[in-house]
Amino acid sequence: MGLFSSKKRSTQIMIDVGSSSVGGAYVYYETGQLPVIYYSTRINMEARPNETHEELMLRTLEEVTDRLVKEGAPDVRREVGHAHADGILISIAAPWQETRVRTETIQSVRPFLFTKKLLNETVRKSANVPEGWIDSGDSVIATILNGYEIPNPFGKQVKRAELVILSSTLLKEVMTSIEKVMRKAFHSHEVTFTGFAPMWYRIFRELYQHEKDYLILDIRGARSDLAFIQRGLLRDVGSIPHGTRALLSIGQAASDLIPAAVIPQGSGLGASYLNRSRNVQFGARVQEAEEEWIECLATLLKEFAGRQALPRTMFLLADDDVRGFLVRALDTPTIHTMWLSDEPLRIVPVTPAQFTPYVRTFGTNAADIFIDLLALYHTKSTPAIENEPDILPPPVKLTKQQKKALKEQEKEAAKAARPTVGDMVSSAPIDGEGEPDFSM
């Protein structure tokens, strides 16, 4: 390495705002190296009397930023020589964030040139942001030309183009309040917001390239979010107002029956809450909440199944201490009837160990898959656009010879729109010989 090497380095603050906890971290990036989490913390939301959910979240966020300043900054300064953060990335989950998937179609009898300008105009015109919400970014997650998904679609002549668009909106008032908290703690750093769904979709598609059809169930906190991926594309998203937090609230209501000493400190849902053998009354309350959650989840799955056949693989995002319980809870006839065969549903719990090859956690920091997802998401910058043509000249009247030549071009365009080997094969290897690259 030369004396004047231009190796790029940066320190980023990651904030994960969930429905029942807030996490924060300092992540260090260096060109050619895996991201390093030098400090991370997570605080569960503990409500006070007459406190709204939003007030609870903001108060918890302030506690997290206080830890980052008082504990995290000194740790980072010792390791990298400074604690200056170059930016802040904030992920917001439901109920303050909404995600939907839509498909926009452009078609014509005669071939047309597909350009970046046409794509951007289509996305902009089709956007529909409700009042009181703010657009956190529309992402074109797939471009399908003449029936084929093409990773690099610009500059091709086509008759039909379909854009699969992932839209994420945030509650404007909540977003403004969160930004005030962050700027108060960290002054004028660049603050970027994203919804949780766009983040995990991008990372899951990179990590699990061999999986084409699957469900993702995020059941941490007060809500459960379900996503359906078909042929590698996000097709459906949905949410139900029931999560592990509902079981926690029941456990808190029965706190007189459970010694506080057995509840793990810092746990979003202590394993003791799910120990039904502790007493009959508590077991009945938990069973009732479990059955209600299963029923709501089954209703959402039925909605998905009404539009397309359900995949037989489900990735499960959940807190460590309830992951095993949820796998067993999902193994019920109510869920199994969603599929028309006797083949069991394959449930794949997502654990911190699966992220070990792609992100480093320094020292004694507790593993946090949601912080890991944020750290990896930051490394995936928008790819450069290739083959983007210049602005087309105004149309002119064609001669007979030009019309004849145009017909020949149309035939060639039809061939060009078919996927080539380069279009069909991803540049990232998917077998054991290689893995996704999350280095800077």
C-alpha positions as CSV (number, residue, x, y, z in Angstrom):
1,M,0.0,0.0,0.0
2,G,1.4,3.4,-1.0
3,L,2.2,6.1,1.4
4,F,-0.6,8.3,0.0
5,S,-3.3,5.6,-0.3
6,S,-6.8,6.9,-0.7
7,K,-8.5,4.2,1.3
8,K,-11.9,5.4,2.3
9,R,-12.9,5.3,6.0
10,S,-16.1,6.4,7.7
11,T,-18.0,6.1,11.0
12,Q,-21.7,5.8,10.9
13,I,-24.4,5.9,13.7
14,M,-27.1,3.3,13.2
15,I,-30.5,3.7,14.9
16,D,-33.2,1.0,14.8
17,V,-36.6,2.2,15.9
18,G,-38.9,-0.8,16.5
19,S,-42.4,-1.0,18.0
20,S,-41.1,-2.2,21.4
21,S,-37.4,-1.3,21.5
22,V,-34.8,1.1,20.1
23,G,-31.3,0.1,19.2
24,G,-28.3,2.2,18.4
25,A,-24.7,1.5,17.3
26,Y,-21.4,3.0,16.1
27,V,-20.3,1.2,12.9
28,Y,-16.9,1.7,11.3
29,Y,-16.3,1.2,7.6
30,E,-13.1,0.9,5.7
31,T,-12.5,0.1,2.0
32,G,-12.1,-3.6,1.4
33,Q,-12.9,-4.5,5.0
34,L,-16.1,-5.8,6.7
35,P,-18.0,-3.2,8.7
36,V,-17.2,-3.3,12.4
37,I,-19.7,-2.6,15.1
38,Y,-17.6,-1.0,17.9
39,Y,-20.5,-0.2,20.2
40,S,-24.1,-1.2,20.2
41,T,-27.0,-0.9,22.7
42,R,-30.7,-1.7,22.8
43,I,-33.3,-0.4,25.3
44,N,-36.8,-1.9,25.6
45,M,-39.7,0.4,25.8
46,E,-41.1,0.5,29.4
47,A,-44.3,2.6,29.4
48,R,-45.2,5.1,32.1
49,P,-48.7,5.9,33.2
50,N,-50.7,7.9,30.6
51,E,-47.7,7.8,28.1
52,T,-48.6,7.4,24.4
53,H,-46.7,5.0,22.3
54,E,-45.0,7.8,20.4
55,E,-43.9,9.5,23.6
56,L,-42.6,6.2,24.9
57,M,-40.6,5.6,21.7
58,L,-39.1,9.1,21.7
59,R,-38.1,8.9,25.4
60,T,-36.5,5.5,24.7
61,L,-34.7,7.0,21.7
62,E,-33.3,9.8,23.9
63,E,-32.0,7.2,26.4
64,V,-30.3,5.3,23.5
65,T,-28.6,8.5,22.2
66,D,-27.4,9.3,25.7
67,R,-25.7,5.9,25.9
68,L,-24.2,6.4,22.5
69,V,-22.7,9.8,23.6
70,K,-21.5,8.7,27.0
71,E,-20.5,5.1,26.5
72,G,-20.2,4.6,22.7
73,A,-18.2,7.6,21.7
74,P,-15.3,6.9,24.2
75,D,-15.2,3.3,23.0
76,V,-15.0,4.3,19.4
77,R,-12.4,7.0,20.1
78,R,-10.1,4.5,21.8
79,E,-10.3,2.2,18.7
80,V,-10.2,4.5,15.7
81,G,-8.8,7.7,17.2
82,H,-11.9,9.8,17.0
83,A,-15.7,9.5,17.5
84,H,-16.9,11.8,14.8
85,A,-19.8,10.3,12.9
86,D,-20.0,11.0,9.2
87,G,-23.7,10.2,9.0
88,I,-26.7,8.7,10.8
89,L,-28.9,6.0,9.3
90,I,-32.3,5.5,11.0
91,S,-34.6,2.6,10.3
92,I,-38.3,3.0,11.4
93,A,-40.7,0.1,11.8
94,A,-44.5,-0.1,12.0
95,P,-46.7,1.6,13.3
96,W,-44.8,4.7,12.2
97,Q,-43.9,3.3,8.8
98,E,-45.9,1.7,6.1
99,T,-44.7,-0.3,3.1
100,R,-46.5,-1.4,0.0
101,V,-45.6,-3.0,-3.3
102,R,-47.1,-1.9,-6.6
103,T,-46.5,-2.7,-10.3
104,E,-46.6,-0.1,-13.0
105,T,-46.8,-1.2,-16.7
106,I,-45.7,0.7,-19.7
107,Q,-46.6,-0.8,-23.1
108,S,-46.9,0.2,-26.7
109,V,-47.8,-1.5,-30.0
110,R,-44.4,-0.3,-31.4
111,P,-41.1,-0.8,-29.6
112,F,-39.9,2.1,-27.5
113,L,-36.5,2.9,-25.9
114,F,-36.5,2.2,-22.2
115,T,-34.5,5.0,-20.4
116,K,-33.8,6.1,-16.9
117,K,-35.9,9.2,-17.5
118,L,-38.9,7.1,-18.4
119,L,-38.4,5.0,-15.3
120,N,-38.2,8.0,-13.0
121,E,-41.2,9.7,-14.6
122,T,-43.3,6.6,-14.2
123,V,-42.3,6.2,-10.5
124,R,-43.0,9.8,-9.8
125,K,-46.4,10.0,-11.5
126,S,-47.6,6.8,-9.8
127,A,-46.6,7.8,-6.3
128,N,-49.4,8.3,-3.8
129,V,-48.4,9.6,-0.4
130,P,-51.2,10.0,2.1
131,E,-51.7,13.2,4.0
132,G,-49.6,13.4,7.1
133,W,-47.0,10.9,5.8
134,I,-43.7,11.5,4.0
135,D,-42.1,9.5,1.2
136,S,-38.9,7.8,2.5
137,G,-38.1,6.5,-1.0
138,D,-39.6,4.6,-3.8
139,S,-37.3,1.7,-4.9
140,V,-37.6,0.0,-8.2
141,I,-36.8,-3.5,-7.1
142,A,-37.3,-5.2,-10.5
143,T,-37.6,-4.2,-14.1
144,I,-39.3,-6.7,-16.4
145,L,-38.9,-6.1,-20.1
146,N,-41.1,-8.2,-22.5
147,G,-41.7,-10.7,-19.7
148,Y,-38.1,-11.1,-18.5
149,E,-36.4,-9.5,-15.5
150,I,-33.4,-7.5,-16.7
151,P,-30.9,-6.2,-14.1
152,N,-29.6,-3.5,-16.4
153,P,-32.6,-2.5,-18.6
154,F,-31.6,1.0,-19.9
155,G,-31.0,1.4,-23.7
156,K,-33.2,-1.5,-24.8
157,Q,-36.0,-1.4,-27.3
158,V,-39.1,-3.0,-25.8
159,K,-42.9,-3.2,-26.3
160,R,-43.8,-3.8,-22.6
161,A,-42.0,-2.8,-19.4
162,E,-43.2,-3.6,-15.9
163,L,-41.7,-1.8,-12.8
164,V,-42.1,-3.5,-9.4
165,I,-41.9,-0.6,-6.9
166,L,-41.3,-0.9,-3.2
167,S,-42.8,2.2,-1.5
168,S,-42.0,3.3,2.1
169,T,-43.8,6.1,3.9
170,L,-43.1,7.5,7.3
171,L,-45.4,9.5,9.6
172,K,-44.2,13.1,9.1
173,E,-44.7,14.2,12.7
174,V,-42.8,11.2,14.1
175,M,-40.0,11.5,11.6
176,T,-39.6,15.2,12.5
177,S,-39.6,14.4,16.2
178,I,-36.9,11.7,15.7
179,E,-34.7,14.0,13.7
180,K,-34.9,16.7,16.5
181,V,-33.7,14.1,19.0
182,M,-30.9,13.1,16.8
183,R,-29.7,16.6,16.0
184,K,-29.8,17.6,19.6
185,A,-27.5,14.7,20.5
186,F,-25.2,14.7,17.5
187,H,-25.6,18.3,16.1
188,S,-25.5,18.6,12.3
189,H,-24.7,15.1,11.1
190,E,-26.3,14.0,7.9
191,V,-29.5,12.1,8.9
192,T,-31.0,9.5,6.5
193,F,-34.3,7.6,7.1
194,T,-35.4,4.3,5.7
195,G,-38.2,1.9,6.4
196,F,-37.4,-1.5,7.9
197,A,-38.9,-3.5,5.0
198,P,-36.9,-1.9,2.2
199,M,-33.7,-2.5,4.3
200,W,-34.2,-6.2,5.1
201,Y,-35.5,-7.0,1.6
202,R,-32.4,-5.7,0.0
203,I,-30.1,-7.6,2.4
204,F,-32.1,-10.9,2.3
205,R,-32.1,-10.9,-1.5
206,E,-28.3,-10.6,-1.4
207,L,-27.7,-13.1,1.4
208,Y,-30.2,-15.8,0.3
209,Q,-29.8,-15.7,-3.5
210,H,-30.5,-19.5,-3.7
211,E,-33.9,-19.0,-2.2
212,K,-36.4,-17.7,-4.8
213,D,-39.8,-18.2,-3.0
214,Y,-40.2,-17.6,0.7
215,L,-42.0,-15.7,3.4
216,I,-40.3,-13.4,6.0
217,L,-42.1,-13.0,9.4
218,D,-40.9,-10.2,11.6
219,I,-42.6,-10.7,15.0
220,R,-40.6,-8.6,17.4
221,G,-42.4,-6.0,19.4
222,A,-46.0,-4.9,19.2
223,R,-46.7,-5.9,15.6
224,S,-46.0,-8.8,13.2
225,D,-44.9,-8.0,9.7
226,L,-45.2,-10.5,6.9
227,A,-43.6,-10.3,3.4
228,F,-43.9,-12.6,0.4
229,I,-41.0,-13.1,-2.0
230,Q,-41.8,-14.9,-5.3
231,R,-39.0,-15.7,-7.8
232,G,-36.8,-13.4,-5.9
233,L,-39.1,-10.4,-6.1
234,L,-41.1,-8.9,-3.3
235,R,-44.8,-9.4,-4.2
236,D,-46.8,-8.7,-1.0
237,V,-46.4,-7.2,2.4
238,G,-48.8,-7.1,5.3
239,S,-49.0,-6.4,9.0
240,I,-51.1,-7.4,12.0
241,P,-51.3,-5.6,15.4
242,H,-50.1,-8.6,17.4
243,G,-46.5,-9.5,18.3
244,T,-44.4,-10.8,21.1
245,R,-45.2,-7.5,23.0
246,A,-48.8,-8.7,23.4
247,L,-47.5,-11.8,25.3
248,L,-45.3,-9.5,27.3
249,S,-48.2,-7.3,28.3
250,I,-50.1,-10.4,29.5
251,G,-47.0,-11.5,31.5
252,Q,-46.8,-8.0,33.1
253,A,-50.5,-8.3,34.0
254,A,-49.7,-11.5,35.8
255,S,-46.5,-10.1,37.4
256,D,-47.9,-10.9,40.8
257,L,-47.7,-14.5,39.9
258,I,-44.1,-14.5,38.7
259,P,-41.1,-13.4,40.7
260,A,-39.3,-10.5,39.1
261,A,-36.0,-12.1,39.7
262,V,-36.6,-14.7,37.1
263,I,-37.2,-12.2,34.3
264,P,-34.0,-11.8,32.2
265,Q,-32.7,-8.2,32.3
266,G,-32.7,-6.4,29.0
267,S,-35.0,-9.0,27.4
268,G,-37.8,-7.9,25.1
269,L,-39.8,-10.9,26.2
270,G,-38.4,-13.0,29.1
271,A,-38.5,-16.8,28.6
272,S,-40.2,-17.1,31.9
273,Y,-43.3,-15.4,30.5
274,L,-43.7,-18.3,28.2
275,N,-43.3,-21.0,30.8
276,R,-46.9,-22.1,31.1
277,S,-46.2,-24.7,33.7
278,R,-45.7,-21.9,36.2
279,N,-49.4,-21.6,36.9
280,V,-52.8,-22.3,35.3
281,Q,-54.0,-18.7,35.2
282,F,-50.9,-17.4,33.5
283,G,-50.9,-20.3,31.1
284,A,-54.5,-19.6,30.0
285,R,-53.7,-15.9,29.4
286,V,-50.7,-16.7,27.2
287,Q,-52.6,-19.4,25.3
288,E,-55.4,-17.0,24.5
289,A,-52.9,-14.4,23.2
290,E,-51.1,-17.1,21.2
291,E,-54.3,-18.3,19.6
292,E,-55.4,-14.7,18.7
293,W,-52.0,-14.1,17.0
294,I,-52.2,-17.4,15.1
295,E,-55.7,-16.5,13.9
296,C,-54.6,-13.0,12.7
297,L,-51.6,-14.5,10.9
298,A,-53.7,-17.1,9.2
299,T,-56.1,-14.4,8.0
300,L,-53.1,-12.5,6.5
301,L,-51.8,-15.7,4.8
302,K,-55.2,-16.3,3.3
303,E,-55.1,-12.9,1.7
304,F,-51.7,-13.7,0.2
305,A,-52.9,-17.1,-0.9
306,G,-55.8,-15.5,-2.7
307,R,-53.4,-13.7,-5.0
308,Q,-50.7,-16.4,-5.5
309,A,-49.6,-19.8,-4.2
310,L,-47.8,-19.6,-0.9
311,P,-44.1,-20.7,-0.7
312,R,-43.1,-23.4,1.8
313,T,-40.2,-21.6,3.4
314,M,-40.5,-18.9,6.1
315,F,-37.6,-16.9,7.6
316,L,-38.4,-15.9,11.2
317,L,-37.1,-12.6,12.7
318,A,-37.7,-12.7,16.4
319,D,-36.0,-12.0,19.8
320,D,-33.6,-14.6,20.9
321,D,-35.5,-15.8,24.0
322,V,-38.8,-16.5,22.1
323,R,-37.5,-17.8,18.8
324,G,-37.9,-21.5,19.7
325,F,-41.3,-20.9,21.2
326,L,-42.5,-19.2,18.0
327,V,-41.2,-22.0,15.8
328,R,-43.4,-24.4,17.9
329,A,-46.3,-22.1,17.9
330,L,-46.3,-21.9,14.1
331,D,-46.5,-25.7,13.8
332,T,-50.3,-25.7,14.2
333,P,-53.2,-27.1,12.0
334,T,-54.5,-23.5,11.5
335,I,-51.3,-22.5,9.7
336,H,-50.8,-25.9,7.9
337,T,-54.2,-25.6,6.2
338,M,-52.9,-22.6,4.3
339,W,-51.0,-25.1,2.1
340,L,-52.6,-27.8,0.0
341,S,-50.0,-30.5,0.6
342,D,-48.8,-32.4,3.6
343,E,-45.2,-31.2,3.1
344,P,-44.3,-29.4,6.4
345,L,-43.5,-25.6,6.4
346,R,-39.8,-25.0,6.6
347,I,-39.2,-22.4,9.2
348,V,-35.7,-20.8,9.2
349,P,-34.9,-18.7,12.3
350,V,-32.6,-15.8,11.5
351,T,-29.8,-15.7,14.0
352,P,-26.8,-13.4,14.6
353,A,-24.5,-16.2,13.6
354,Q,-25.7,-16.0,10.0
355,F,-24.3,-12.5,9.8
356,T,-20.9,-13.3,11.2
357,P,-19.2,-13.7,7.8
358,Y,-20.4,-10.2,6.7
359,V,-20.1,-7.9,9.7
360,R,-17.8,-7.9,12.8
361,T,-19.0,-7.2,16.3
362,F,-16.2,-5.8,18.5
363,G,-15.5,-6.9,22.0
364,T,-18.3,-7.8,24.4
365,N,-21.1,-6.1,22.4
366,A,-24.2,-8.2,22.3
367,A,-25.2,-9.5,18.9
368,D,-28.2,-7.7,17.4
369,I,-29.5,-8.9,14.0
370,F,-31.4,-5.7,13.4
371,I,-28.2,-3.6,13.8
372,D,-26.4,-6.1,11.6
373,L,-29.0,-5.6,8.9
374,L,-28.6,-1.8,9.1
375,A,-24.8,-2.1,9.0
376,L,-25.0,-4.2,5.9
377,Y,-27.6,-2.0,4.3
378,H,-25.3,1.0,4.4
379,T,-22.6,-0.9,2.4
380,K,-25.0,-1.5,-0.5
381,S,-24.7,1.8,-2.4
382,T,-26.9,2.4,-5.5
383,P,-25.2,0.7,-8.5
384,A,-23.9,2.9,-11.3
385,I,-26.3,3.1,-14.3
386,E,-24.8,1.9,-17.5
387,N,-25.9,2.2,-21.2
388,E,-28.0,5.3,-20.4
389,P,-28.7,6.9,-23.8
390,D,-28.5,10.7,-24.4
391,I,-31.8,12.7,-24.7
392,L,-33.5,11.6,-27.9
393,P,-33.9,14.2,-30.7
394,P,-37.4,15.3,-31.8
395,P,-39.2,12.9,-34.1
396,V,-38.9,13.4,-37.9
397,K,-41.0,12.1,-40.8
398,L,-39.6,8.8,-42.1
399,T,-38.9,7.9,-45.8
400,K,-39.9,4.5,-47.2
401,Q,-36.3,3.3,-46.9
402,Q,-36.2,4.5,-43.3
403,K,-39.4,2.7,-42.5
404,K,-38.1,-0.5,-43.9
405,A,-34.9,-0.1,-41.9
406,L,-37.0,0.5,-38.8
407,K,-38.8,-2.8,-39.2
408,E,-35.5,-4.6,-39.3
409,Q,-34.5,-2.7,-36.2
410,E,-37.7,-3.9,-34.5
411,K,-36.8,-7.5,-35.2
412,E,-33.3,-6.9,-33.7
413,A,-34.9,-5.1,-30.7
414,A,-37.1,-8.1,-30.0
415,K,-34.0,-10.3,-29.9
416,A,-32.2,-7.8,-27.7
417,A,-35.0,-7.7,-25.1
418,R,-34.6,-11.5,-24.5
419,P,-32.3,-12.1,-21.6
420,T,-28.7,-12.9,-22.4
421,V,-26.4,-14.9,-20.3
422,G,-25.0,-11.7,-18.8
423,D,-28.5,-10.5,-17.9
424,M,-29.6,-13.8,-16.3
425,V,-26.5,-14.5,-14.3
426,S,-25.8,-12.4,-11.2
427,S,-22.3,-11.0,-10.7
428,A,-22.3,-12.3,-7.1
429,P,-21.7,-16.0,-6.8
430,I,-24.4,-18.0,-5.0
431,D,-22.8,-21.3,-4.4
432,G,-20.2,-22.4,-1.8
433,E,-17.4,-21.0,-4.0
434,G,-18.3,-17.4,-3.1
435,E,-20.5,-15.2,-0.9
436,P,-22.1,-11.8,-1.1
437,D,-19.6,-9.0,-0.7
438,F,-20.6,-6.5,2.0
439,S,-17.2,-4.8,2.2
440,M,-16.9,-1.1,1.3
